């Protein structure tokens, strides 16, 4: 059904634009934004990921170069560099967590589940740190010998091992403890969760 369409268009055909706008409206995530609404922000970040952009300047330049095609993506124009940076800094990541959650629920029926064993559900919890400038987010880890520290964010992920996809994603400061995320996880009785602690691999049976 997507033959001949660019990959970004194929992805957007799976995303209900009206649902994204409804979530943004309910959480007031588009207040103070005249053109760079949540849906435009989402498309911009998808473009950045698919094209492996390494800077905001590269994202903006690339989108402006194909500005005549942006209408097909449902947005009016490419964002300016300062607009994109302000959006990334000020718009809460909660809205993107909500978008992912509704997409997962809507399309999870299409995901494979043939690897289930004895009706047990296996989940994997892990985190990765993305370093950023200290001016944007709190410093990560200990100070270096030269006294400089890098800021960053930590991406906490819970993956359904049967489907090989995240079911829960949280963003915190890079120096946040992983236990905060683990305490937020609620699984059905009989589920198993696997996570690492140092060099040890721990499997914990979730009893309810």
N, C-alpha and C positions, 0 to 999 in steps of 0.2 A: 504493500500500500504506500510505501515511501520511495519507490523507485525513482531515481533521478533527482531527488531532493538533497540539498546539502545536509551534513550531519546535524548542524545546529537546528535547522528547520525540522528535522526528524525528531529531535529531542523536544522541541517546543510543541509539536503536535501531541505529545504525551502530557503536557502541562496545561491544566485548565486555567486560563488567564483570569477568568471571572473569580475563581476560587482564590487565586493569589491576591487579587485586589480586595476581596472580601476579608481575608485575613489581615491585610495591611490596614484596612479601614477599621476593623474591630480593635486592633492594637494601637491605632493612631501612629503607625510607623511612617506615614507619608506627610505628617505635619511639618511645615517649614520647607517642604520641597515642592517647587513649582513644576519642574519638568522631570527631575530624576527620581521618579517614584520607585516603589519596590520592584515592580515588574521589569522596568528598565534596568535597575540595578542587577537583578537576577540574570537577565540576558547578557549584560556587560561582563559579569563574572564567568558565565558559561563560555562566552567568546574568549575571555582571557585564558581559561583552562584549556579549551580545545586547541588554541593557537600557541600554547605554552609561552605566554607573555611573561616577561621577567620584570616589568616596570609599568607603572601607571601611564607613563608617556607612550610606551609601546602599545598599550591597550587603546588609548585614545587615538593615536595616529592610525592604527590599523582600522579602527571602526570608521574614522573619517574618510579613509581611502575607499571604503565601500559604502559610503553614505547613501548612495542611490538604491541600495538593497535593504536598508534598515526598515523601510516601510513594510516589507514582507515579514519582518520579525515582530511587528506590532509596536515599534517605538518610533518617535518622531525624528530624533537626531542623536548623534554621538555625544556623550557627555564631555564637558571640558575637564582638563586635568585636575583643577582644583575642586571641581564638583565631585569627581570620582573619589578623590582623596578624602574630602569632607564626608561623603557618604559612607566610605569604608570605616572612617573613624567614629562617626556619630550615630549611624543607624544600628540599632541593636541586632546582634546575630540571632536573637530569639525568633525573629520572623523567618529566617532561613531554616531554622530547626523545625518550625511549624510547617513550612512548605515541604521539607523532606518527609516529615511524618505523614502528611496527607498523601503524598505521592507513593510512599511505601505501602500504606493501607490500600490505596486504589489499585496498585499494580502487583501487590504481593501474590495474588492468585496465579500470576503468570510465572512465578519463580519456581525452580525445581525443589522438590522435597523428597526425592527418591533415596536420599542417604540416611533417612531417619532409621535408628536402630532401637528395637524394642520400645517404640513410642517415646523414647527419651529425647529431650531437646538439649542440644549442646550449644553453649554460647561462649564467645571469646571476648574478654575485655582487655583493652590495651590503650596506650596513650602515646602521642608523638608531640614533640616540642617544635614549634616554628619560631625561629628567632626573628625579632624585629628591632627597630630602634627603641632605645630606652625612653625617648620622649613620648612614644605612642602607648606603650604598655609597661607594666612593672617589670623590673629586672628579674632575670632568671638565674637561679643558682647562686653560687658564692662569687664574691668579687675576685677578679684576676689579680695577679701580682702587681700589675700596673694600676690597679684600682678601678679599671673600667669594667662595666657590666653591660651585657646586651639584654634588651627587653625581649619579650616574646609572648606567645600564647601557647597553651597546651590543648591539644585536641584529644578528648577522651571518647573512645568508641566501643560500643557493644555490638558484636557481630553474631548473627545467626549462622552457625557453622553449616547448617543444612542448605541454606540459601546463599551463603557466601556474600552477604550484604549486611551493612550496619542496620540495626533496629533502633539505636539511640546514639546521638552524638552531642557532646557538650563541649563548650569552649570556656576555658578559665585562664587566669594568669599563669605564666609558665612555672612559677614557684608553688603552685597549688598542689596539695597532696592528692594522690590518686584515690585515697580512701573516701574522699568527699563524693566522688562520682560513683564508687561502688555502693555507697549507702543509698543512692537514689534508685538503684536497680531493683525492680520487683518482677520476679519470674514465677511461673506456675510451679506448684509442687511437683517434684520429680525431675526438675530441670537441673542441668549441670553448668557451672560457669568455670572457665579456665582463665587464669591470669598469672603473670610472672611477678615474682618478688625477688629482686636481685637476680641471682642465677638459678633460683629454684622455680620449678613449675608446680603450681598448686591447683588441684581440682577440688572444688567445694560443692557438696551436694546441697541444693537449695530446697529446704524442707517445707517452705511455705511462708 
